[in-house]
Amino acid sequence: MAMDDSLYGVRNKRGDWAPNGRREIAPFWAWPPQVLKILKWLPGYLWPWNCLHIATALLWWYAVVPEVSTLKTLSWGWPAWLLLVNWVANLAWYGFFEWRLYVRRAQGGRFKYYHKFPADQPSDVFWFKSQNLDNFLRSFLISIPLWTLVQVIFLYSFANGLVPWLSWAEHPVYLVALLFVSPAIHEVHFYVIHRLIHTPTLYKWIHSIHHNSVNPSPWSSLSMHPVEAFLYHAVALWHLVIPSNPIVALFQLHAAGFGAINGHIGFEKLELTEDTAMDSHAYTHYLHHKYFEVNFGGDGLVPLDKWLGTWHDGTKEGDRLMQARYERKLARLNALK
């Protein structure tokens, strides 16, 4: 027997599903501090997604990344090896979710925000009129090679002493703290570049490619213009500015690369058994794909959207505030005519 998504949300007349409640920013921004709320929030922050990205960073460092002596010399060999592993890993990661949810349709439409599936909506905006094929090819031919380029840059820089390489033995507390705040670095970095490529000219030539996927699926996660793909993964290069360690930089890179699925999976919950499911944390970014001019950052870990007036919490009040912003923007544009 399947889970009943009506217990967790509502479906409109078109068949689109939305979760109950409102999206909340991270609780540690509240004043006075709400200690119990923070403690309840913390496990969801760590598990499963960030723990998974830490695990893959460790796996890459100990099983994939070549010896430091090899990294010191640029050649075709070790970057090609990293690219091959990244291709295989992304094929397995994104391919699994795409196959289960969008090809096999194991959950049907349960917990799915947009009632239609991309394969049922061919469009001329996509290569071969297929969102799935377009998104897959853009990911593999553009985004993953640029992901690997960023990886090569910071590994070469660490290996050659171009930046500080802090050891875990000497700086354990600092590096663990840096692991904890790396998702916050991602949110700030992502918000800044995202607002930049939403400016009219850059949106037309760059970011519109990603937004062609109004109904995103897992392959949409890394379907980007080359400029956007490089800027997005370049969040790991902050660890060439911040005193850091290559494992932390790998975590930062994997949280961006593998973690992009969280905003594009298209389902609120991933069913594990007949009565248990895992939260995807996808709805905040889904609202960005739906409305374009809200939720430029992440889930509110660093609530720049909230502070700068572009937050949509998924409620009717969020709709009202968004409409008021549209009207003010239209009034400013009319005043310039």
N, C-alpha and C positions, 0 to 999 in steps of 0.2 A: 504494500500500500504506500502510495507516494505522500510526501508532506503536503500540507494544506497551506498554500501561501497567503490565503485570505486571513489567516491568524496573525500575519506579520505586516500586512499592507493592504492596499486597495487597488482595484483595477478599474480604469475608466471605460467609457463606452467604446473606444477604439480597441481596447484590449491591452493598453499599456499599464504596467504595474508600477506602483511606487510604495516605498516602505512607510510604515507609521512613524510618527515622531519627527523630531528635527535633528539636523546634523549639528553637533556641538564642537566648538573648538577645544583644544587641549585644556584640561581643568586647572593646570598650574598657573594660568593667567588670571584666575579669579583672585579678588582681594575682598576680605581676608582669605588666606590660604584655606583650601578645603582638603585637608590631609586624607580623609577617608575616601573621597572621590578620586584623588590622585592615585591612591593605592589600588583602587578598583580598576582604574584606567590602565595602569602600568602593565599588567599581564597581556592585554590586547595590543599594546604598543610593541611588546617584545615578541609575542607568539601569535601566529606562526611565522609571519612574513619576515620580520627583521632577523629572527633566529635562523631562518632558512638562508638569508643572504649572507649572514656571518659564516654559516656552514659552508656555503659554496665558495666564499672568499678563501677560507682555509683549505678547501679541497684544491682550488686552483694553485694556491701558493705551494702546497706540498706535493701535488701530483701533476701539475700542468706547466707551471712557470719554470723555465730552464734555470740552471745554476747562474749565480751572479756573474761568474767569469764569462759566461756566454752573453749575458745581457749587456755587458760593457761594450760590445762591438755590434754596430748595426750591420745586418746582413738580411738576405731574403729568407733565410731558414727559419729562425725562431719566430719572427712575426707571422710567417705563413702557417706555422704550427699553431700559434695562438688563434689565428683566424679560423683554421679548420676546427679546432675545439669549440670555439664560440659558435660557429655555424651548427655543429652537431648538437651542442647544448641547447641552443635556441630552437632548433627543429624539434627536439624532444620536449622542451618546456612549453613553448607556445603551441606546438603541434598537438600535444596531449589535450590541452584545454579546448583548442579549436575542434579537434576530432570528437571529444566527448560531448561538448555542449552544442556545437553547430553542425557537425556532420552526422554523428549518431543521434544527437538531440536526446541525450539520456534523461534530461530533466524536462523535456518538452518546453513549454513556455513558463513553467513555474519559477517565480522570482525573477523573471526576465523583464527589464524595464520597457523595452520597445517590443511590441508584440510580433513584429515581422523579423525574418531572418535575412541577412544580406544576400544569401544565395538565391532568394526568391525575388530580388530586386535588381536586375541588371541595369546598368547605367553607363552612358557615354563618358562620364567623368573619369571612369576607371579604365586602366589598361584592359583590353579584351572584354570590356563591359562587365567585368567581374570584380567586385570589391575584394573577395577573398584572394584571387590570383594577383591582383594589383598590390594589395597590402603585403602579401607574402614576398613578391619579387622586390618591392621597394625595401623591405626589411633586409633581405638577404644580399641584394646587390648594392645597397647604399648604407643603411644604418649599421649593420653588424660590421662591415669593414671599417667604418668610422669609429665605432665602439673599440675595435681592435687597435686603431691608430692611437686613440687616447691611451689605451693600455700600454702600447709600446713607448709612448712619450714618457709616461711616469716611471715605468720600469727602467728604461734607459737612464733617466735622470737620477733615480735613486742609486742605481748600480755604479754610476760614474761619480758619485759624490757631488753632483750639481746642486743638490738640496739636502737639508739635514735628514738623516735616517736615524730616528730614535729607536732604541732597542726596547723590547718588552722587559728585559731583566732590569734595566735602569729606570724605566719610566712606566711601570705597569698601571698606576692609578691614572695618570694623564691619558694614556692611550685607550684605556677602557672608557674613560669619560668622553674621549673624542669619538669612540665608536657610538656611544649613546647619543651624541649631538649631531652625528653625521646626517641622519634624516632631516634634522632642522636645516643643516647647510643645503641639502637638496631642495627643501621647500623654498628657501630664500632665492637660491640660484634659479630654480624653475620659474618662480613668480617673475623675476626680473626679465629673463629672456622671453618668457611667454607674453608679458605685456609689450615688450619691444616688438615681437613679430606679429602682434595684433594691430600695430599701427597700419593705416590703410595700404601704403605701398608695399611694406614687407608682408602684410597678410596676403595681398594679391599674388605676389611672386613666390612666396615661401610657405607660409603657414596654411594657406588654403588647401594645399595637398593633403595635409593631415585631416583637415576639417571636412574633406569630401566624405569621410566616413561618419555621417551623422548618426548612423546606427552601428557603433563600433563593435568589433569582435576581437578576440585575442590577437590576430594578425595585424589589427589596426594599431597596436601599441607602439610599434617602431616604424610605421609607415610614414616617412617624413621626407622633406626636401633635404638635400645634402647639408645645407647651411644649418637648418634646424637640428638635424641628426648630430652634427659635430658639437654644436653649442649645448645640446641636451646632455650628451655623454661627457662633455668637458667639465662637468661638475667635479669629476675626480681630480682634475688638475688643481683644484684648490689645495690639495695636499702637497703641492709643490711650493705653495705659499705659506701654509700653516705647517709648522714642524710636525712631522707625522711619520708613518711607517707604511711600507707598501701593502701590508695586509689590510690596513685601514682604508687605503686608497682603493684596493680591490673591492672591499665591502661597499664603499661609496659608489663605485662603478656598477656593481651588481644590483644594488638597491635601485639604481636608476634604470639599468637595462632589463633585468628580470622583473623588477618591481613595477615596470610600466604596465604590466598586465592588470594591476589593481584598478586602474581607472578605465579600462577598456574591455573588461571581460563581459560586461553587459548584464550580469546577474548579481542580485544582492547577496544571495546565499548559494554555496556550492554543497549540494546534498552528498553526504557521506554514507548514511544509512537511511532506512525508512523513516527515522525520527530524529536524526541529528544532521546538522549542517554547519559549515564554516562560513563566517562572514567574509565577503570579498573586499569590503571598504571601497566599492566602486562608485557609489551613487554621487558623491560630491563631484567627481570629474565627469561622470555621465551628464550631470546638469550643465557642465561647461559645453560639452558637445551638443547638447540640446538647445541651449540659449546663447552660446558664443561669448557673451560679455559678462559672465559671472564665473567665480571660482577659478581664477587664473593660477592659484597656488595649489597646495595640497589639501589635506583634511583639517587644517587649522592647528597643526603643531606649532607653526609660527603664523599667527592669524593675520597676515598682511591683507587678505581680502576683507576681513572684518574691519580692520583699521582704516582701510582705504575705500570702503564703501562698495565693494564688488562681491560680497559674500551672499550666497543663496543657501539657505538652510533646508530647502526641500519642502517648505510649508507654503500655505496660501499667503502668509505674511511676507515670505520671501518673494513670491510672485508680485505682490503689491509694491514692494520696495524696488524690485527690478523694473517694473513698469514705470514707476516714478522717475528712475534714472534715465530710462529711454526718453521720457517726455522732456526732461530737463536738457538732455543732449540734443534732441530735435529742436528745442527752443533756441539753444545756442547756435546751432547751424543755421536756423532761419534768420537769426539776428545778424549773421555775417553776410547774408545775401544783399 
